[in-house]
Each structure stands twice: as structure tokens, then as C-alpha cells.
Amino acid sequence: MDLTSDGLLALDEWNALDPIEGRRLELVDGVVIVSPRPKILHAAVAGRLMQLFGAESLLLLPEPEVVIAGERPSTVRVPDLVLPRETAPADDARFDASEVLLVIEIVSAGSRRTDYIAKRYDYAHAGIPYYWIVDPDDRDVLCLELADGTYRELPVTVDDTVVLPRPVPITVDWDQLLGRGGPS
């Protein structure tokens, strides 16, 4: 692979990279970021959120690429879950940020700063209308809505259950979400 003179990757160079087994790759401002695959609880929470959305006839997709900035140096994020807009192509494993209605990140060891700060900035800058940060360890959900180019926090009552208001009302039972009793 030929790198640009400054060593930062463009989208076509990103496309040519081979995956690394057991690792998640993202491209941030032309720099490849490698992180470990999520642990079992993380994957279980993602699966249960997919079930909740499925019950509302909505399809959450796990770990698709979302192009935040296609121009060089490019940024391609891999959110834990994505709810595409109804107009998004149905057969792509990659979306342009304009095709995404909601991204969900599930906080895990080593991702807290990235999820709460870096990705929050990237998703807002790209114009993604809704961003949820689910923190299983703290039993907390931050529900954000884009307004005037920045995210504002939507009011959410957090106790044994959480009702997330937008873009679709979803009720989350923490014990079920975390696999601690009740049907999942």
C-alpha cells in the first residue's frame, strides 16, 4: 500500500486494508486505530438492544462502518449499533453519516473517553441526529439529540428501567439488559 506523503490514509487506502482477527479497526483523521473486540457482556447488551428495537420493527445493525469524513484524511467510525434512516441502502455494510439516524455506543473497558468525548464530537460534526451512550457498569444511558450542530442531553430517568424518548421510545429494563434475571 502506498501511503500519502504525510502518512495519513484516504478512504480508498482504508478500503484496501486487511482486517486483523480479534481486533476492531477504525480510521480517525487518517490514522488507523486498533482496539480489542468487546467482551461478552458488551456483546450481550448489544444483542438485547437489537431485540428491543426488533420488537418495534426496527433493525439495529451491529458494527457497520460509518464514514464521518470521506475526504483525506478520512474518518471511518465503527459504532456498536446503528439505526439507519429508512432511505439508507439495505445491503451495505458501510453507511455515510447522512444515512444514519442513531448510533449507540456501549461503554467498555478502555472506551469511556472515546465514547463520551471523541465519538460524541465526530458524530455531532457529521450531523447524526441521535447518539446514545449505554454504560452497563454504571447502569446509565446518555441520550443525546443534535441541535444547532451540538448534542444536547435529553432527560432520562434512570432507575430499574429507563425510557429513552427519541428517536423512538424504547424502555430498557436493566436486569434484562444485563442478563440478570427475567427473559432476555
Secondary structure as a PSIPRED ss2 file (coil, helix, strand):
# PSIPRED VFORMAT (PSIPRED V4.0)

   1 M C   1.000  0.000  0.000
   2 D C   1.000  0.000  0.000
   3 L C   1.000  0.000  0.000
   4 T C   1.000  0.000  0.000
   5 S C   1.000  0.000  0.000
   6 D C   1.000  0.000  0.000
   7 G C   1.000  0.000  0.000
   8 L C   1.000  0.000  0.000
   9 L C   1.000  0.000  0.000
  10 A C   1.000  0.000  0.000
  11 L H   0.000  1.000  0.000
  12 D H   0.000  1.000  0.000
  13 E H   0.000  1.000  0.000
  14 W H   0.000  1.000  0.000
  15 N H   0.000  1.000  0.000
  16 A C   1.000  0.000  0.000
  17 L C   1.000  0.000  0.000
  18 D C   1.000  0.000  0.000
  19 P C   1.000  0.000  0.000
  20 I C   1.000  0.000  0.000
  21 E C   1.000  0.000  0.000
  22 G C   1.000  0.000  0.000
  23 R E   0.000  0.000  1.000
  24 R E   0.000  0.000  1.000
  25 L E   0.000  0.000  1.000
  26 E E   0.000  0.000  1.000
  27 L E   0.000  0.000  1.000
  28 V E   0.000  0.000  1.000
  29 D C   1.000  0.000  0.000
  30 G C   1.000  0.000  0.000
  31 V E   0.000  0.000  1.000
  32 V E   0.000  0.000  1.000
  33 I E   0.000  0.000  1.000
  34 V E   0.000  0.000  1.000
  35 S E   0.000  0.000  1.000
  36 P E   0.000  0.000  1.000
  37 R C   1.000  0.000  0.000
  38 P C   1.000  0.000  0.000
  39 K C   1.000  0.000  0.000
  40 I H   0.000  1.000  0.000
  41 L H   0.000  1.000  0.000
  42 H H   0.000  1.000  0.000
  43 A H   0.000  1.000  0.000
  44 A H   0.000  1.000  0.000
  45 V H   0.000  1.000  0.000
  46 A H   0.000  1.000  0.000
  47 G H   0.000  1.000  0.000
  48 R H   0.000  1.000  0.000
  49 L H   0.000  1.000  0.000
  50 M H   0.000  1.000  0.000
  51 Q H   0.000  1.000  0.000
  52 L H   0.000  1.000  0.000
  53 F H   0.000  1.000  0.000
  54 G H   0.000  1.000  0.000
  55 A H   0.000  1.000  0.000
  56 E C   1.000  0.000  0.000
  57 S C   1.000  0.000  0.000
  58 L C   1.000  0.000  0.000
  59 L C   1.000  0.000  0.000
  60 L C   1.000  0.000  0.000
  61 L E   0.000  0.000  1.000
  62 P E   0.000  0.000  1.000
  63 E C   1.000  0.000  0.000
  64 P C   1.000  0.000  0.000
  65 E E   0.000  0.000  1.000
  66 V E   0.000  0.000  1.000
  67 V E   0.000  0.000  1.000
  68 I E   0.000  0.000  1.000
  69 A E   0.000  0.000  1.000
  70 G C   1.000  0.000  0.000
  71 E C   1.000  0.000  0.000
  72 R C   1.000  0.000  0.000
  73 P C   1.000  0.000  0.000
  74 S C   1.000  0.000  0.000
  75 T E   0.000  0.000  1.000
  76 V E   0.000  0.000  1.000
  77 R E   0.000  0.000  1.000
  78 V C   1.000  0.000  0.000
  79 P C   1.000  0.000  0.000
  80 D C   1.000  0.000  0.000
  81 L E   0.000  0.000  1.000
  82 V E   0.000  0.000  1.000
  83 L E   0.000  0.000  1.000
  84 P E   0.000  0.000  1.000
  85 R C   1.000  0.000  0.000
  86 E C   1.000  0.000  0.000
  87 T C   1.000  0.000  0.000
  88 A C   1.000  0.000  0.000
  89 P C   1.000  0.000  0.000
  90 A C   1.000  0.000  0.000
  91 D C   1.000  0.000  0.000
  92 D C   1.000  0.000  0.000
  93 A C   1.000  0.000  0.000
  94 R E   0.000  0.000  1.000
  95 F E   0.000  0.000  1.000
  96 D E   0.000  0.000  1.000
  97 A H   0.000  1.000  0.000
  98 S H   0.000  1.000  0.000
  99 E H   0.000  1.000  0.000
 100 V E   0.000  0.000  1.000
 101 L E   0.000  0.000  1.000
 102 L E   0.000  0.000  1.000
 103 V E   0.000  0.000  1.000
 104 I E   0.000  0.000  1.000
 105 E E   0.000  0.000  1.000
 106 I E   0.000  0.000  1.000
 107 V C   1.000  0.000  0.000
 108 S C   1.000  0.000  0.000
 109 A C   1.000  0.000  0.000
 110 G C   1.000  0.000  0.000
 111 S C   1.000  0.000  0.000
 112 R H   0.000  1.000  0.000
 113 R H   0.000  1.000  0.000
 114 T H   0.000  1.000  0.000
 115 D H   0.000  1.000  0.000
 116 Y H   0.000  1.000  0.000
 117 I H   0.000  1.000  0.000
 118 A H   0.000  1.000  0.000
 119 K H   0.000  1.000  0.000
 120 R H   0.000  1.000  0.000
 121 Y H   0.000  1.000  0.000
 122 D H   0.000  1.000  0.000
 123 Y H   0.000  1.000  0.000
 124 A H   0.000  1.000  0.000
 125 H H   0.000  1.000  0.000
 126 A H   0.000  1.000  0.000
 127 G C   1.000  0.000  0.000
 128 I C   1.000  0.000  0.000
 129 P C   1.000  0.000  0.000
 130 Y E   0.000  0.000  1.000
 131 Y E   0.000  0.000  1.000
 132 W E   0.000  0.000  1.000
 133 I E   0.000  0.000  1.000
 134 V E   0.000  0.000  1.000
 135 D E   0.000  0.000  1.000
 136 P C   1.000  0.000  0.000
 137 D C   1.000  0.000  0.000
 138 D C   1.000  0.000  0.000
 139 R C   1.000  0.000  0.000
 140 D E   0.000  0.000  1.000
 141 V E   0.000  0.000  1.000
 142 L E   0.000  0.000  1.000
 143 C E   0.000  0.000  1.000
 144 L E   0.000  0.000  1.000
 145 E E   0.000  0.000  1.000
 146 L E   0.000  0.000  1.000
 147 A E   0.000  0.000  1.000
 148 D C   1.000  0.000  0.000
 149 G C   1.000  0.000  0.000
 150 T E   0.000  0.000  1.000
 151 Y E   0.000  0.000  1.000
 152 R E   0.000  0.000  1.000
 153 E E   0.000  0.000  1.000
 154 L C   1.000  0.000  0.000
 155 P C   1.000  0.000  0.000
 156 V C   1.000  0.000  0.000
 157 T C   1.000  0.000  0.000
 158 V E   0.000  0.000  1.000
 159 D C   1.000  0.000  0.000
 160 D C   1.000  0.000  0.000
 161 T E   0.000  0.000  1.000
 162 V E   0.000  0.000  1.000
 163 V E   0.000  0.000  1.000
 164 L E   0.000  0.000  1.000
 165 P C   1.000  0.000  0.000
 166 R C   1.000  0.000  0.000
 167 P C   1.000  0.000  0.000
 168 V C   1.000  0.000  0.000
 169 P C   1.000  0.000  0.000
 170 I E   0.000  0.000  1.000
 171 T E   0.000  0.000  1.000
 172 V E   0.000  0.000  1.000
 173 D E   0.000  0.000  1.000
 174 W H   0.000  1.000  0.000
 175 D H   0.000  1.000  0.000
 176 Q H   0.000  1.000  0.000
 177 L H   0.000  1.000  0.000
 178 L C   1.000  0.000  0.000
 179 G C   1.000  0.000  0.000
 180 R C   1.000  0.000  0.000
 181 G C   1.000  0.000  0.000
 182 G C   1.000  0.000  0.000
 183 P C   1.000  0.000  0.000
 184 S C   1.000  0.000  0.000
